Amino acid sequence: FSKPIHSTLKHLLRGYKVGMETGDVESAMWSVSMYLCSSIVAGKALKPLAVDCITYIEQMKTLKQDYILHQTLPFAQGVLNMLGDAEDPLSLSGSAMVEEDYLVMIESSEARVMSFLHLQIFKSVICNFFGDFEQGAKLALERGDEYEKKNGSPLAMTDTLHQGVSFYAMARRTKEKRYIKAAKKVKKKVATWVKKGNVNAVHYLSFFEAEEAALEGKSDSATKLYPKAIISAASSGFLNDAALVSERFAEYLLHDLKDSDRAGQYFQESIKYYTEWGSDYKAD
């Protein structure tokens, strides 16, 4: 985590290529699964990423790499949901998988535990992007740190970020102690990551500091920290996160500070980032 996650993508594709050339298809499929996962964390442009997802999912099916396929399907459908592929954006059901059928399929899979965690994580992600913070927080409370303890993949960063998004949103909405406690725990974890040199989580910390300031009624601090987080995310290539933080700041300005003019500015900024990321569906 001490290097930008964007720099790992070419190496993962190289691993895929070498695996296919040497006949080690299992290693090739693991490399490409991690490539898709890391691309999502990095905020890679959605439209070409969606093509990659469908291409590699089909290849996993052809090569009968079911163990890897089952863990990768939620990645693909999560990307497709952001492009409007699902009839219900809060359900991972579309071109890559149907959520109800997927749950039945993984019940007998050797990859059941990790597959279910991936499903939960991507449901949390789409809950946050489409405003269902209560469900996102419910899912986050259910799984806690289980994914991070079982798997050291970069998806643990996205999981932590989106747990924090849900917890702070619900803490601000309800003032319930369970959400406040969970939010502060996530912020403390991210602060430790940054202190240890995780360059990919710097904007997470600024964002959580802004959310905590907003929660505590410290509007002067909050209105400085949100833009800091947005700039940090965008300048580091995380357009997905810049879009979401811009939207959360706009909501804060509109609903908490009643500053509709500045809120409009940041809603437009979020639309810009969503569009640049490739999610015209969300931007609309």
Buried (B, 14 or more C-beta within 10 A) or exposed (E): BEEBBBEBBEEBBEBBEEBBEEEBBEBBBBBBBBBBBBBBBBBBEBEEBBEBBBEBBEBBEEBEBBBBBBBBBBBBBBBBBBBBBBEEBBBBBBBBBBBEEBBEBBEEBEBBBBBBBBBBBBBBBBBBBBBBBBBBBBBBBEBEBBBBEEBEBBBBBBBBBBBBBBBBBBBBEEEEEEBBEBBBBBBEBBBEBBEEEBBBBBBBBBBBBBBBBBBEEBBEBBBBBBBBBBBBBBEBBBBBBBBBBBBBBBBBBBEBBEBEEBBEBBBEBBBBBBBBBBBBBBBE
